[in-house]
Amino acid sequence: MNDRRQFLKQGVSGAAMLAAAGGTIASGNASASDANSVYDGVMGRGYARGPHGLVHFHDSAGLVDDAENKVPLVLLHQSPASARQFESAFGPLVERGVRFVAIDTPGFGFSDPTPFVPKIQDWTSSIIAVLDHLGIEQADVLGHHTGSLIATEVALQSPSRVRRLILNGPFPASEAERQKMIDREEQGLEKGKPKLDGSHLTSSFAVRVRMGGENPDPAIITRIVVEKFQGLGPYTWGHHAAYRYDHASSLKKVRQPTLILTNTGDMLYDLAHRTQEMRPDFAFVELEGGTQDIVDQQPEAWSDAVVAYLVSGQ
């Protein structure tokens, strides 16, 4: 946490700068130069007005040279989580000159939820709202797990706004496979309901320890569990939407240059290879080891893979 605070530079001087700027919520579009004047030298955070309320984002424009002339990288997280999933890579991405905009999906992190149970398709307009708010005409879009489904929909619904896609954990499961996941999801909902003895928290922590591979970091697991329950909407909505989304059909329609990014310890590793078979025209990179928490476990290698693709011109 101390390293994070040092990187984000959110000390007294940073807070004073933001206060002097008069806040971060605006009703109109903001230019990149406006963003830099507010966030110069600090890690920016703010809100855009989306179709279902406020959408929270992190923006590194103030930490990257010549941010106005860079194609930003949008980061879309897995479920149930928030944009803090990418926190370990914030520093490495900035060191590599990447301006990123990491967005909390509606209902997760500090973004307002939809007033209804959402489908993947319903979240796309909120991502575009952030781009409009920041004055970004076109971006590269990276999604991890559930985020890869949202990224795909952004590319399909607003193709002119997406230059390249990075699908970190695509999900082209068959209808029968997805139905099995839906059945398991419904059976496990009881464990996540709040209980006076706090067992819903300890149970979630224990599950994440088992999922965390060798020697998981308790601080990271704590962050992940807190992210799960702190969202402004039900944490179940992420997987509810993902399991009902036919990513296989959507992947056939993608026309943007795309990278499939995976790691050998990811629970969706086999589905990444299935995606490669479906779309041999997509670039493919796999990292060795790790789990679904690869960004926390290998932030340097993960950032290298992402940046290498973005600068490759593929």
N, C-alpha and C positions, 0 to 999 in steps of 0.2 A: 504493500500500500504506500510506503514512503517513496519508493521508486516511481510509482504512478503519479503521486502528488508533485514530485520534482519535475517529471516530464510535462505534466499538464500545466505547470507553472501557475497554479491557482492559489497564489499567496495573497497578501494584502494588496500589493501593487496591481495584480491582475484583477482583483475584485473592484478596486477603486476605478480602474480603467473602464470596466463594464458598467459600473454605476454612473460614471460620467457620461457614458454613451447613451444612457437613458433606456437601457433594457435591450432585449433581443427579439421581441415579438413585433412583427410588422404586418400591416394589412396589405401592403403592396409588394412588388418584386424588389429584390435587392441586387445591386451589381456586385461583381467580385471586388471592386475597389472599395465599395461600402463595407463589405464584410471584412476586408483587410484593415480598414481604419478602426473598426471595433475590436478585432481580434488580434491585431498585430502583436506578435511575440507570445501569444497565449493560445492554448487549445480552445477553439470556439465550441460553444454549445448554444442551441437555440430552439425555437419552435416555428414551424410553418402552420398556416391555417389550411387544414385539409377539409375534405368533404364531410368528415365525421368528427371534427374537432381539431385539437392541436396535435401536431406530429413533431416529436422530439428528435433532434439530430446532433451529432458531433461533426465538426468541420475543421480540418487542419489547414485551411487557407492561410491563416496568419503565421504558420510555421514553415511554409514552403515558398521558396523564391519563385517569382514570376508566376504566381498562382493563376493570374488572369488568363495566361496563354496555355495552361495545361488542361487536358481533358480529365476531369475529376473521376475518381473511382468511387462508385456507390457501393457500400457494404450492407448486406441484408443478412440478418442473423437466423440461427436455427430456433427451434421451439422446445420447451418454454424458456426463453432467455431474453436478452436485450442486446443492443449494439455494444454493450460492454464485453460481449463475447470476443470482440476483436481487439480489446484493450492491449493485450500483450504485443500485438503487431503494430500498434499506433506509432511507437518510436521507430521501429525498423522501417516502416513505410515512409515516414517523414525523412529519415536518413537517406532513403533512396529517391527523395524528391517527389513523392506522390502526394498530391492533394486528394484526400479522401473525405467522403461524407457518409458517416455511419448512422443509419436510421433505425429508430425503434419502431417495429411493426405496430400498427394500431392495437391497443389493448395490452401491449407489453412495454416494459421499461416505464418511461414517462409519457408515452403517447396515449391519447384518449382512445377508448374502444369504439367500435362501431355500435350502433344501437340495436343490432341484430346479430345472430350467429353468422359469422362471415364465411364466405368461400375465398379461396386463394385470389380469384378474380376481383374480389371486392377491395383488396388492399392496394391494387396497382395505382389507383388515382391518388392515394396518399403519398406514394413515392414521387409521383410526378409533381405533386403540390410542393414538395421540398425543393425539387429542381427549379420550379417556377419562382419560388420564394428567393432562392439564391441567384437567380438569373443565369442558370446553367442550361444552355441549349441542348447539349449532348454530353453523355457520360459513358464510361465503361461501367458495367454493372456486374458485381460479384455477389452470389448468394450461396449460403451454406445450408445444406439440408432443406428445411422449410423455406429458407431464403432463396434457394436455387429455384424453387417453384415460382416464387414471387418474381424473381428476376426474369424467368422465362415469360411470365405474363406481361411484365413491363415491356419486354422486347416485342411481344406479339401485339399488344394493344397500342403501343406508342413507338413503332419501329424507328422513326426518325430521331428519337431521343437517345437511342442506344447505339454506340459505336461497336463495342465488343461485349461478349458475355463470358463470364467465368462461372461455371457450375461446379461448385465444390460439394459433391455429394448429390448427384441427380437421383431421381426416384421414379424410374420407368417400370414400376411394379404392375403386374397384371391385375385385373379386377378381382380375381380370386385371392391373390396375395393381399390386396388392400382390404378385402372383406375380413380376412383373418386378423389383420391388425385392428380393424374396427371392433371386432368381437373382443379381442384382448383389451383394447382400450376401455370398453364399457365395463368389463369385469374388474378393471383396476381403479376405476374412479373413486371407489369408496375409500381407498387408502389415502387419497389426497384431500379428503374433506377435513376441515379444521376440527381438532379434538382438544378437549381441555387439558389432556396430559401431554400435549405437544408431540404425540407419536407420529403425526403426519409429517412433522419436520425431521425427526430422527429417522423415520422410514425413508424419506427422500434423500437424506444425507447418506444413509447406508447403501442405497441403490447407486448413488453417484460414486461412492467409494469403489463398489464392485465394477462399475463401468470405467473407472479412471485409469486402468492399466497398472503397471508397476509403480510403486511409491508415489501415489497421487498426492498432490499438494493440498493440505487441508484448507489453506486460505482460498485457493481457487474453487474448491468444492463448496466452501461456505458462500462465496460470491454467487455460484451457480444456483444453489438452493434458494438464496435470497431473491435472485432474479426471477425464479419460478413463481414465487408467491407475492412479489411486490407489484406486479403488473396491475394496471387499472381495469383490466378485464379478466375473465376467467382464464387461468393458465391452460386449460384444456382446449381452448379454441384453436391453438396452433396445430396440434396433431389432428384435431377434428377436421380441419380444413385440408391438411396435407393428405390424409388417408382417403379423402373423397375426390382428390384431384387426379385426373388422368394425365400424368406427366408424359407418358409414352406417346400419346397422341399429339400433345403440344410440341414435343421435341421435333417431330417430323415437319413442323411448320416454321421452325426457326431459320432465318435467313442471315443473321449476323454472324461474323466470324466468332467462333466459340471454343473455349478451352474446357475440357473435362479435367477437373483437379480432384485427386483422391489420395488416400494413404492406405497402406496395406492393413492397418488395424482398424479402419473405419467400419462400422456396422453396415454401411451401404457400399462397401468396396465392390462386391459382386455386381451390384446394380450399376456402378460406374462402368464396369467392363461391358455390361449389357448395353449401356448407352453408346459405348464405343463401337459395338457391333452394329447398332442401329444407324449411327452417324459416323462412318469412318472418315468423313471430311472434317470432323472436329479434331482439334489438337488434343493430345492426351498426355498428362503428367501425373505420376504417382510418387508420393513420398514414402519412405520406409518407416514402418512402425506407427506409433501414435494410436489415438482412438478418435472418437467424435470430437474430442477436445484438442485437436491437432494445432489450432492456432495458439493455445496456451502452452502446449508441449514443445512445439518446434516453430516459434515465431520467426526466427531468422530464415530457416529453410522455406517456410511457407511464404514469407514475403519475397524471397528470391524467386520462387516459382511464379508468383503472381506478376512481379515486375518484369521478369524475363519474357513472359508472354505479351505483356502490354507494349513492350518496346520492340518486339520481334517483327511486327508488321504482318503477322499471319492473319 
